[in-house]
Amino acid sequence: MGGKLCANLQCDQKSIFFVTVIHDSLPTQFNLARRGVIRDSRCKQCGGVESTLHALFWCIATTAVWKQVGWWSLVKPFLLQVDMKGVLIWLVKGRSHLALDMVGWVVWVVWR
């Protein structure tokens, strides 16, 4: 439904991506396996279960990106969250709009 709504509102790809992230609908290995599209839910980079959080924050390849842009200290608390809703709630509390936008851009680039 989120994709349809955004298409009707002529949203850009980044907006559609974030709706997909919020609804935990990214085509991660875990989500594809859960829907019966594939059997193996493991990450091709590190062998961990590739959930949305794993793909965007937890994978060793992803943590390297966060460290390289110098935001590991900002992202590290995400490791305590168990789902995307927890991450979003944590992000919104006490963060500037600039910080949220910058995290959003890195997440967008990491996925692509």
Order of alpha helices (4+ residues) and beta strands (2+ residues): alpha-alpha-alpha-alpha-alpha-alpha-alpha
